[in-house]
Every structure is written in C-alpha cells, then in structure tokens.
C-alpha cells in the first residue's frame, strides 16, 4: 500500500496541475475571433519565460526522465548520449527555429508543412512532411502514458487491474478537456508547475542519494561492480573505443531529428519574436543539466542495489525514490514526473491535430473551411489522438510502443532535407526530395527492423564493425538521392513549384521589426 504522505503529496501536485489548466482561460484574449493560430500557437504571444518553460517542458518528456536513467541502470555510459544530444539542439534551435519562426510569422504558417508548401509550391511534399510528423508523434504520445504507468506502478500508486486503468484515463481526461478548450495555453501554464516540481524534487533527491550512499566515489564504485567491472575505470560506466561512433552519431542524429518533430516546432512557433527564441535557446541547457542528474540517478539505483523487473529498467529510479526518500518527497517526485508527461502529451496532440487540419483537411478535403471550422476539427482530432494513445497503451505491449518510437525517430529525420535545408536554399527539387524521403524511410526502417528494433546498426567487417545510428545512415542516403535527383530533373527541364516564402538562398531572413507582443 502506498505511503499516505506520499499519496497526499502526489495528489496535491496533480491537483495543482489541474487548477493551473483551469486558469488557462484567463490567458485567452476575449476580443479575437477563433483561429487555428490562436488555439494551437497561443496567438504567437509567449515571451521568453513562458517559451522557455513550454519548450523545455515539451522537449524533456516524462519518458525521457525514466528511459535515460533506465538505460544508465542497464547499460552504463551509452545512456548519457542524451546529454550532448540535448546540448547540440541548442545552437540548432538558435539558428533554425528563429529563421523558421520569421518565415512562418510573415506568411501565417502554423505548421512546418505550411512552410514546405510555400517554399516548394508542392502540396504532395507538404503532405509527406505532415504525415511523417503525425506518424512519428503518435507512438511518442503513447510513451508518455507508459512513463506515467511505470512511475505510478513503482511507487505503489497505480492500482492493479481496471482501477489502475481508470486512474490513467482520469489523468488524461482532465488534460484532454483543458487542451480541447484552451489549446496550447493549457500545457503552457502547466509547464510552470512542471519546471518548479522537477527542479526542486530532483535537487533534493540527488542530495539525499549522495548523502545516504556515501558520496560520489563509493557510489560509482558500487555501480561499476554491479555492471561487472572491478572499478569505475574498468566498467561499462566509461565508453569503450568501439562504442564511441555509435554514441556520437546517435547524439547528432537525435539532435537533428528533435527539431523536426511537430510538437517541438509548435512550441517554438508560439514565441512572440525571434529574439525570444534566441534567448530561450541560450537558456535551454538548464534542462539538459536536469537530464544529466536523472541519468546519474540510474547509476545511483545500481549502487543502491535496486532490482528492477526484467525488461523494465525504466522503473529503476522510481523504485530508488520509493526506497530511499521520505514519503512527501517521493510523492513530489512522482507527481513531478507525471506532470512532466502531461505537458508534452498535450503539445503532441495539438501538433498532430494542426498538421492534419492544415495539410490534409484544408488542402485535400475542405479548402474553403473557415477558421472557426478549422479550430473545431483540430479540437476533435486532438481529442481523438489522446484517446488513440490510451487505447494503444492498453491494447498493445509496452515494447511495441518503444519499437515504434525508435522507428519514429528515424522517420522524422527524413524530412530534414525538405525543412532544414529548405531554410537556406530553394534549389532542391520537390520531386527529388520526395524520392529521397522514400529511400530514407525504406532504408531506415529496414535497418532498424533487421537489427531487432535497435537504432544502432553495424557496417563493415564482422571482427571490427563500425556501429552508427540508423537514422543518420538513412539520412545520408536521403540527401544523396535528393541531390542527384535535383541535378537530373534540372537537366531534363522539369519545372518546380513557385516559391512564395521570399527567402534568400544564403542570406538571413528579413523579418519584420519585433512587435513587442505581451506574454499571455
């Protein structure tokens, strides 16, 4: 039975998140007509603090906060690829997000598919980009539920059987109602509680772990012995030379892929200016430090002798917290991680719904749809996405969602040429980009499935193989096909669509002076 104090603190955090979601209605201007931009992007009005909270809360998901320490618990040093990966994201966001925001704001683009449509004048390419984003986002959304279930089960807060399922449904029902009514403003206000709860609880947990396990030296030595080494230097807590190519390519490929996800771009588009995004990109490493501490807790779980269930290493840190922490602090940690799942889950459902409405429904089904109808359809699709995620978690094995999310990372990387490269040059032919995307998707899927749903694939001789990230290998093929295809189509004189973005090929974006829009 869960500790009473822990349960009370946990419920207090969840209740606080619910109250904050209700207050989101006060952040909504009353003098504006309904629009997809208002519902999905909070009218592009978020200032530096709100954008930092929302973007950080969207990127650093609850599943990340359980999977990274779980990987450290099971495999040691390779888990920490997530730290350089999220550091690499910051300069990429500084350059790419600010440039993309300026184009989107000038032309009223709400999704990255809108940008691709305007840049290349190609509805099929925009459709490919939108559907890839939706396909990659759905298993990611389901993983937020898995993260919640893993945390609550380890803490004894998740009842067995139908009662546990009702807890999960109740948590997502509240989120669904708030998101349906207030759009992106709901996860924006909840992200403030997420930041406070996660930063405070994790700092306290790390201090108590170091105090109770005798400091970093003894802690790492005991963890090394659990991983089969005699000391830290001769254990899996350090990368071997053979692991370094996989580590480096996984970090780079994951960073490139992250900024292509619709939910990350949606959070970025909600900023009020490029200057705000630049400030946020500089401050994002604070969230990376948080992730590093979570990875450290995976090592601490090894040192403490935590016995995670087979195939359930993501439960290692919740079990460590339940074992070593006093009830109120454990409840705060569990509540923080659950709230940490609600923010990205809400943004993911909004982003998927917006992609569908703008690049599928309006483009191919109802081109004359009014802004009010677009909002109505987006709300319905957002709700459907959440229901689908819940059904997915209850209907399939946890490993199925994990496998699909691994594939999702490889898939979303294949739109990088159309989006990121398209920000700097319009020379690429849309038909060549579609061909490159098809080759990248096929090759990436084949490599991952061939390796038993491992994102790391081996090339070269059997005795000295070179292991790299499958998504990056597929991206190289993608780019090669797109470049060769563009050259061939140009020689054949095949026309391309009109570019209406006014983006110079190698110059910075000439955006409007910043309007000084206020925070919501």
N, C-alpha and C positions, 0 to 999 in steps of 0.2 A: 504494500500500500504506500502510495506516495506520501512524503512528509507533509504535514498540514501547512507549516510555514512556507515550504517550497511551493505548494499548490496555490496558496493565497497570493504569494508574490507573482507567480506566473500569471494568474488570472488578473491581477492588478495591471500588469504590463499589457496584456491583451485588451483589457477594458480601456486602458489609456489610448491604445491604438484606435479602438472603435470610436471613442469620443473625438479624437482628432479627425477621424474620417468624416464625422458629422459636421465639424466646423468648416470643412472644405467649402461648403455652400457660401460662406461669408467671403470667400476669396473670389467669388464669381461676379464680374460686373453685371449689373442689372439692366444696363441701358444698351446692351448689344443683342442683336438677333442671333439665334442658334447657328453655329457654323462648325464644321469639322475642325477647323483651326482652333476654335475656342475650346471644344471638348477634348481633342486629342493633344493639343500643344499648349493648353492654358493661355491662349492668345499670345504666345511668344512673349511672355511678360515676366519670366523668372529672373531675378537678379543673381549676383554671384553666390550668395549664401544658399539660397534655395536651389540653384542649379547644382552647386557642389553637393548638397545633401541628396538631391534626386539622382544625379548622375552616379555618384558613389554608391548610393543605395541600390541602384539598378545594376551596375556592373558587378558589385560584390554581393553575390546572392547567398542565400542560406545554404544551398547545396555546396557552393564553393567553400563556405566556412566549415562544412563537415567532410567534404571529399578530400580537400588538401591535407588536413591532419590525418584523415584515414589513410591516405596514400603514404604519408610520412610514417605512420604506425606500421604499415605493411612492407614498405619498400625503402624507407630512409630518404637519402638525399634527392633522388629524382623528383620527389614531390615538390621541392622548392623551385621548380621551373616556373611556378606561378608568380614568384616574386619578381624576377626580371621581366617576365611577360607583362605584368601589370605596370612595370616601370616603363617599358618600351611604348606602351599605349599612350603615355602622357605626351611625349613630343609628337606622336602621330595625331593625337587629338588636337594639339595646339595648331597643327598645320591643316589637317584635313577637315576637322569639324568646323573651324572658323570659316574656311573657304566655302564649304558646302552650305553653311548657315546663310552666308551672304547671298548666294545664288537662290536658295530656297525662299528667303525673305523677299527678295526683289520680285520674284515671279509667283509667289503664293504657293510654292510647292509644300506639300505636307508629308510626303514620303520620298524615299530615295528613288522609287520607281518613277515618280513625277520628274525628278531631275534627269533620269536616264531618258525618259520620253522626250523631254525638251532638248537634251544635249544631242541626241542622235536622230530625233524625229522618227523613232521606231517603236510603235506600240508592241510588237512581239517581243522586243528586247526588254521593254519595261515590264511586260507580263512575266517573262522569265525571271527577272530580278525580284519581282513581288512574290511570286510563287515559291521561289527558293527561300526567301526570307520567312514566309509563313511555314514552310516545311521544316526549316531548321529551328524555328521558335517553339513549335508545339511540344516536342519532347523536352525542351529546356523548361517550359512551363510545367510539365508533369514532374520534372525533377525537383521543383520547389516543394511539391506535395510530399515527395519521398523524403526530402530533407526534414520537413516538419514531422513526418511519421517516425523517422529514425531518432530524432531528438526526444520526442514525447515518449516513445517506447523505452528508450534507455533510462529516462527519468522516472518511469513508472506512472506517467500522467496519461498515457494512452491506454484506455481500457481495451480488453480483448473483444473480438467479435463485432457485432453490429453496433455496440455502444461506441467503440473506437471509430468506426466509420462515420457515425453521427457527429462525433467531435470534429473530424476532418471536414465534413460537409458544412457544419455550423461556422467554422472558421472562414471557409471560402464563401459562404453565403453572405456574410457581413461585408467581405471585400467586394463581392460581386455587386451588391446593392449600392455601395458607396461609389464604385467605379462607374456603374451604369448612370448614376445621377450626376456626378461631378467630374467624370473624366480624369484627366491627368492630375487635377488638383488634389484628388484623394490620396494617391501614393506620394505626392509632393509633401503634404503635411505629415503623413505617417513616417516619411523618411527622417524627419527631425527626431522623432522618438527612437527610431532605429539607431541613428547615429549616437545619441546620448546613451541608450541602453547598452549597445555593443561596446563602445569605447570604455565606459565606466566598468562594466562587468568583466571585460577581458583584462583590463589593467589589474583589477583586484584578483582575478583568478591566477594570472601569471605570477603575481607577487606571492600569493599563498602557496602555489605549487613550488616555487623556488625555496620558500621558507620550509616547507614540510619535507621536501626531498633533498635537502642539504646543499642547495646551491647548484650552479650550472655544471661544475666539474663532475661531482658524483652522479648527477642526473644523466649527463651524456655518456658516462662510462657504463652505467647500468643499462641504458638504452642500447649501447653498442653490443653488450653481451647478449641482450635479448635477440638482436639481429644476427648473431652468430660470429661476432668479432671478439678479439681479445681486448681491444681498447678502441677509442674513437678513431684513431688514425687508420686502423686495420679493420674497418667495418663498413657497412652499407651507408653509414652516415656521411661518407665522403664519396664524391663521384669518381668512378674509375675512368681511365682514358677512353675506354670503349663506349662509355655512356655519354661522353660529352657532346658528340654530334647530335644525338637524339635530343639531349637536353636543350642545346642551342636552337635547333630547328623547331622544336616544339614550342619554345618560348617565342620565337619570331613569328611562326605561323599562327599561333594563337592570338598574338597581338594584332596581326593584320586582319584576322577573322573577326575579332571582337567588334571593331568599329564598323563592320558591315551588318551586324545584327540590327533588325528594325527597332528593337526596344532601346538600344543604346543611342541610335540616331534620333529616335523620338524624344528621348530625354534631352539630347543636345539641341534639337530644333526648338525646344521650349524656352531656351535662353533669350534674353532681351537684346543681346548685341554680340558681335564677335569679341569685343573686349571682355565681356563676361566669360565667354568660353575660354579665352586665353588665361584669365585669372584662375578659372576652375582647373584647367589642365596643369597649371603650375602647382596647385594645391592637392591634386588627386593622390600623390604619393603618401599622404597621411593614411589613406585607406589601404595602401599597399603595406605599410607598416603593421596595420591591423591584421592583414592576411598572414604576414610572416609570424606574428605571435600565435595565430591559430595553428600554423604549421609546427611551431615549437611545442604546442600542447600535444600534438600527435607523438612527438618524441617523448614528452613527459609521461604520456599514457604507457608507453613501452617501459619507461623507467619505474613506473609505479606498479607494474605487473598486471595491468588491466588485460583481461581475457575477452576480447571482442568475439562475437559469434562468427563462425566460418562464413566468409563471403559478406560480412557486414562490418568491415573495418571503419566505415563512416560513423559507427556508434561508439568508437573508442573514446573520443573526447567527451561526449555526453555521459558515458559511464565513469570517466575520470572525475568529472564535475560532481556527479551524484555521490561518488565515493569520498572525495576529499573536502568538498565545500559544505559550509553550513547551509541549512535549508533555504533561508531567504536569498542568499547569494546564488545558489543553484537555480532557484526559481527565476531570478533575474536573468541568468544566462540563458535558460531555456526559453523564456519569454522573448529575449532579445533575438535569438536565432529564428524563432517563429515569425516575429515581426519582420525580421530580415528576409523572410521568404515572401511575405505579403507584398512588399514594395515592388520587387522585380516581377512577381507574378501579375500584378495589376498592370504594370507598364507593358509587359509582353502581350497581354490580351488586348490592350489598346492598340499597340503597334500592329499586331496581326490583323485586327479588325480594320484599321485605317488602310493598310496595304490592300486588303480585299476590296474595300469600298472604292478607293481611288483608281486602282489599276486593274480591277476586274469588273466590278459592278458598273461604275460610271463609264469605263472605256468600252465594255462589250455588251452590257445588259441595258442600262438606262442612262444614255448620255445626257439627257435633259433633267436628271434628278436635281431637285432643289437642294440648297444647303441644309434645310431642315430635314429633308428625307435622307440625305447622306448621313446626318448625325443619327437618325433613327435606325438606319441599317447598321451603322457602326456599333451602336449600343447592343443591338441584337446579336451581332457576330461576336462581340467581346464576351457577352454572357455565354454564348454557345462554346467559345474557346475554353472558358473556365469549366463548364460542365463536361466538355470532352476530356479535359485534363484529369478531372476527378474520375471519370469513367475509365480512362486509360490506366490510372494507378490501381483501381480496384479490379480491373479486368485482366491485366497482364502482369507478368513477373517484373520485379524491380530491375532485373538485369536487362529486360527488353528496352526499358526507358533509357538506361545507361548506354546501351549499344546504339540506340537511335540518336542520342545526344552526341556521342562520339562521331557518328556519321554527319550529324548536323553541323559540327564544326568544320568538317572537310567540305561539306556542300556550300556553306555560306562563304567560304573563302573563294569560291569560284566566281563570285560576282565582283571580286576586287578589281579586275581589269576594267569592267564597264563603269564602275563607280569611281574608284580612286584614281585610276589612270585617266579617266574621262574628265576629271577635275583640271587636268593640266594640258591635255591635248584632245582635240576632237578629230584627229586623223584616223583613229581606228574605225573600221567599217562595222556597222551593226550586225551584218550577216556573219562576218568573221568572228565577232565577239560571241554570237550565239553558238557558232561551231566550236570555238574554244571552250565555252561553258559546257557544252555537251561532252566534249572529250574529257575535260577536267572532272565532271561529275561521274562519268563512267569509270575513269581510271581510279579516282579516289575511292569510290565505293568498292571496286574490285579489290584494291589493295587492302582496305580495312577488313573486308569480309574474308579475304584469303588468309589474313593473319589471325583469324579467330576473333574479330572485332577488337583488334589492337590498333591504335592510331600510329604506332611506330612500326615501320617496315624495314626489312633488311635488303640491301643491294650488295652485289659483289660476290666474292668467293665465300664458300661456307666456313673456312677456317678464320677469315678476317673480314666479316661482313661490315658494311657501313650502314648503321641504323639511323634513319631520319624520319621526320614527321610526314605521314602520308599526304596530308593536305597540302604541304608545301611542294612535294613532288608533283602532285596533280596540278597545282597552280603553275608550275614551270611548263608543263605540257599545254595547259590552257593558254598561257601567254604566247608560246611558240606557234600554236595553231592560229591564234588571233593575228599575230604579226604577219605570218606567211599568207594567211587568208586575205588580210587587208592589202598586201602588196599585189596578190594575184587579182583581186577584184578591181583594184585601181588600174592595172594593166588592161583588163577587159572592159574598162569603162562603165562598170556597173554603178549607177547613181546611188547616193546615200540620202537619207532624210535631211530636212532642213534643221540647222542648229539655231534655236531661239534663245539660248542662255546668255549670249553676248560675252562669253568667257574667252579672254585672250589665251592663246595656246601656251604661253610661257610667262605671262605676267600675273601679278597679284590681282585679286578681284577688286573692281572699282565699286565698292558698296556705298550705299547712301550714308550720310552722316548719322551717327547714332542718335536715336530719338530720346533717349533718357527715360524709357518706359519704366514705370514703377513696378516694384515687386507685387506679387498678388496679395 
